């Protein structure tokens, strides 16, 4: 049963009212709330009839829409949800919903191989797994990378809305280096995930500097409605194109880094490039020489060191020397431990 736009606004309004248990809702109250909502969202000045709201409640109670809402009437006039935690927004998927989603998945799969639709691949796989889990009582055969202990995830949705609506926020931020938390008036531009950790790119009002803040270091934040939002003066969508990870200093330029990977580990580099700019320069008897054009930062350093003795930086010399010094210090640390 298709739901028209006006009916959906009414259903969501009724749902919002019935979730508010600090007030008793009569049919007239629900009529007034729906009329206000339709005026706010659709500019409709015509009121809602008693019969319309009664039919809406009947539809919400039924299986037609898959809601099966537990709406009860007390004292013959007050409407409420019998289940205090119920909401139509968290109602389970119906068999019709599942069938429709399966059909949609079949269509999306046709596009996964095309360049324009590469981003759909992970989404389709996740959705398929969710559907299978729902249909087979919670049993899943895909274990996606996740960190259940990660802090700051509760900020994602609100920050995302602040970005979309171009709202300035006040962030109480405690960096690893600072002795105490500080308030930052912040213009948010982009949310960024790297290795299961979330960051937000934006601008500090006081310093006018572009900043990247870790969400797990945000203690609290609030929207500053009276504070004018400042739009970015750079292309946010391409800001991280020349970097691995999120560490990037203002005006920092990328450089060509040439490396050699051993023959044994070359397939890992070839099948999963370190960066989108990666180019294979030549194959040699004992390995493969390749290049990447990126900004040098901590994350790249950690990535290259992770290959250990299997990877060697050939150029620039300065970076080659930096990694050599780090590896020497690591060996020295192990040697000193052995002596003790």
Protein Blocks (a to p, Z undefined) as FASTA:
>chain_A
ZZdfklmmmmmmmmmmmmmmkbccdfklmmmmmmmmmmmmnopabdcdfklmmmmmmmmm
mmmnonopacddehhlaccdfblkbcfklcccdfklmmmmmmmmmmmmmmmmpmklmmmm
mmmmmmmmmmmmmmngoiacbdcdddfkbghklmmmmmmmmmmnopadddddddfkbmbd
cddddddfbdcdeehiacdddddfklopacdddfklpfbdcddfklccdddfbdfklmmm
mcghjbdcehiacddddddddfklmmmmmmmcfbfklccfbdcfkbccddddddddfklm
mmmmmnmmmbccfbdfklmmmmmmmmmmmmmmmmmmmmZZ
